[in-house]
Amino acid sequence: MRSTFIALALCSLLASCAPRVLTASGWDITALNTRASVKLVNATEFGFCKDRLVGCSIPMGQGCVIMLDRTYFLNGTDRQRALLLAHEFGHCLDGSKLLYSHNRFGDAGKMYGQYYASASEGFAEAYARTYIEKCGLNLAPLGWGQGETCELPDPRGVTADTLRP
């Protein structure tokens, strides 16, 4: 019952930025038994997410909706796109696979900068960097563009002990 309530509350929050977000261009990801719907929108349309961000994830059951700032994503470098998309998908995996435990990350992510000091942001950034180590800048495994297949990193293997700058 509690999870139903949370899902309904999150749907209503998403509706605060709908219908533009829900009808925006994008693509779907299904990886590691997690589904995500990626939407390219202007950051000002993120709704309850701060519009100074370039990405935002909204959990939805065993998946999420990922909103990416359209201009930042389309005009960014390959590395910026990879870090952004893999970071936001890391948030999705944190919910669907780790049940928001963040792998007990603590504040270890602060090595990437103060923004990543929270366990949630630190885990997502570490997941993004682990993704790049394993798959390079190839975003095809996350549904963007053409490229080789790559087995995504298991989020359970991304821990504070495995951090690299």
Secondary structure, 3 states (H helix, E strand, C coil): CHHHHHHHHHHHHHHCCCCHHHHCCEEEEEECCEEEEEEEECHHHCCCCCCCCCEEEEEECCEEEEEEEHHHHHHCCHHHHHHHHHHHHHHHHHHHCCCCCHHHCCCHHHHHCHHHHCHHHHHHHHHHHHHHHHHCCCCHHHCCCCCCCCCCCCHHHCCHHHCCC
